[in-house]
Amino acid sequence: MSTFSSVEEAREYFVGDRFAAENGVTLDALDDDVCECSVTLRNDLHCNAAGGVMGGVIFTLADFAFAVASNNRHNVTVALQVSVNFMSATKGKRLIARSKCVKDGRTTCVYNVDVTDELGTPVAQFVGTGYKL
């Protein structure tokens, strides 16, 4: 059973996640199995000194998708451990994170988050282990 009855209710709950919101991360879709979030990239906000997308932007997007998905399954869930593998430079103008639960235990959960750009370029893989409070 989901914590949130709709994607709109989840958006309202996560309006308090100011860091993600201030960096342009949006919650686009949510159901029992999958959460999708995205960010439209801005040169004046999301780029590093070399002109690429800052790793922290990619991490923030993936972490937000993990947070929404895990808290949708069990409110309140916090990160216990996360890892991210950066795979490719972003070629598009928008990043998309899709989070899926791979383990939903009594006290912990594990989610895989795939980050791509709108062109389908695999940008990062994120694995998050959550602890259910």
C-alpha positions in Angstrom: 0.0 0.0 0.0 1.3 3.4 -0.9 1.9 6.3 1.5 0.6 8.8 -1.0 -2.8 8.5 -2.7 -1.6 10.5 -5.7 1.5 12.0 -7.3 0.0 15.4 -6.3 0.0 14.4 -2.7 3.6 13.3 -2.9 4.6 16.6 -4.5 3.0 18.5 -1.7 4.8 16.3 0.9 8.2 16.8 -0.8 7.8 20.6 -1.3 9.8 20.8 1.9 12.8 19.2 0.1 14.2 22.7 -0.7 17.6 21.6 -2.1 16.0 19.4 -4.8 13.4 22.1 -5.6 15.8 24.9 -5.8 17.9 22.9 -8.2 14.9 22.3 -10.5 14.2 18.6 -9.6 10.5 17.7 -10.3 8.5 14.6 -9.4 6.9 13.5 -12.7 5.3 10.1 -12.0 4.7 7.8 -9.1 2.9 4.5 -8.6 3.4 1.5 -6.4 6.4 0.2 -8.3 8.2 3.1 -10.1 9.1 6.7 -9.4 10.2 9.1 -12.1 11.8 12.5 -11.5 13.6 14.9 -13.8 15.6 18.1 -14.1 16.0 20.4 -17.0 19.6 21.4 -17.2 20.7 25.0 -17.0 24.2 26.1 -17.9 24.2 28.8 -15.2 23.3 26.4 -12.4 24.1 22.8 -13.2 27.5 22.8 -15.0 31.0 22.3 -13.5 34.1 24.2 -14.5 34.7 21.9 -17.5 31.2 22.6 -18.9 29.8 19.2 -18.0 26.9 18.4 -15.6 28.1 18.6 -12.0 28.0 15.1 -10.4 26.1 16.6 -7.5 23.2 17.4 -9.8 23.0 13.8 -11.0 23.3 12.5 -7.4 20.6 14.9 -6.1 18.2 13.8 -8.8 18.8 10.1 -8.1 18.6 10.6 -4.3 15.3 12.5 -4.7 13.8 9.7 -6.8 15.0 7.2 -4.1 13.5 9.3 -1.3 10.1 9.6 -3.0 9.9 6.0 -3.9 11.0 4.6 -0.6 8.8 7.0 1.4 5.9 6.0 -0.8 6.3 2.4 0.3 7.0 3.2 4.0 6.9 6.7 5.5 9.4 7.6 7.0 12.4 6.0 5.3 15.9 7.5 5.4 19.1 6.7 3.5 21.3 4.1 5.2 23.9 3.8 2.4 24.0 4.9 -1.2 26.4 4.5 -4.1 26.5 6.0 -7.5 28.4 5.0 -10.7 28.7 7.8 -13.3 28.6 6.1 -16.7 28.5 8.7 -19.4 28.4 12.4 -20.0 25.0 13.9 -20.5 24.3 14.6 -24.2 20.8 16.0 -23.8 19.2 18.9 -22.0 17.1 17.0 -19.4 18.0 14.2 -16.9 15.5 11.6 -15.9 15.7 9.3 -12.9 13.7 6.1 -12.6 13.6 4.4 -9.2 12.5 0.8 -8.6 12.4 -1.2 -5.5 14.5 -4.4 -5.6 14.1 -5.4 -1.9 11.4 -4.4 0.6 12.3 -5.9 3.9 11.0 -5.4 7.5 13.4 -2.7 8.4 15.4 -2.0 5.2 14.8 -1.6 1.5 17.0 -1.4 -1.6 16.2 0.7 -4.7 18.0 0.9 -8.0 17.8 4.3 -9.8 18.7 4.6 -13.4 19.6 8.1 -14.6 19.4 8.9 -18.3 19.1 12.0 -20.5 16.0 12.5 -22.7 18.0 11.0 -25.6 18.3 7.7 -23.7 22.0 8.1 -22.8 22.8 6.1 -19.6 24.3 8.7 -17.3 24.4 7.0 -13.9 23.3 4.1 -11.8 22.4 4.7 -8.2 21.8 2.1 -5.5 20.2 3.3 -2.3 19.6 1.3 0.9 16.9 2.8 3.1 16.1 2.3 6.8 12.5 2.4 7.8 11.9 4.5 10.9 
